[in-house]
Amino acid sequence: MDKEVIRISLPILALFIIWRPLRTIGYCASTALNVIGEGRIVAVMTVFGMWVIQAGGAYGLGFVSGFGMIGVFLAMLLDEIVRMPVFVIRWRLQKPIEIQKTELDS
């Protein structure tokens, strides 16, 4: 295998090892918020994260600063680092929903 490919691939693999758990937590938290009717915060943060952090970060880190693919993946990781805590905190701040008992529940 080409040593240059290995040299470029190993840092990207390390970033993916960090990125995937964050992405999974963020995905589950955002879906849970959507289910309970909190889709607005999910939509706003997702649009902000993808356009400002991911696209802007990919351009800034990948092209302007010269990090290339590693910079693009760093921008993706940064997006998850910003969005995931917002979703989890928003979920944790939700009040429990009280379910009314009916005659059929007796």
LINNOR-V452777 format. One line per field, one symbol per residue. ss: DSSP state (H for helix, E for strand, C for the rest). phi: phi as a letter, one per 20 degrees, with the letter a starting at -180 (. if undefined). burial: I if it has 9 or more other C-alpha atoms within 8 Angstrom, else O. A space follows every 10 residues. Layout:
ss = ???
phi = ???
burial = ???
This chain:
ss = CCHHHHHHHH HHHHHHHHHH HHHHHHHHHH HHHHHCCCHH HHHHHHHHHH HHHHHHHHHH HHHHCCCCHH HHHHHHHHHH HHHHHHHHHH HHCCCCCCCC CCHHHC
phi = .ffffffeff ffffffffff ffffffffff fffffendff ffffffffff eeffffffff eedfenfmff ffffffffgf fefgffffff ffefefeeef edffff
burial = OOOOOIOOOO IIOOIOOIIO OIIOIIOOII OIIIOOOIIO OIOOIIOIII IIIIIIIIII IIIOOOIIOI IIIIIIIIII IIIIIOIIOO IOOOOOOOOO OOOOOO
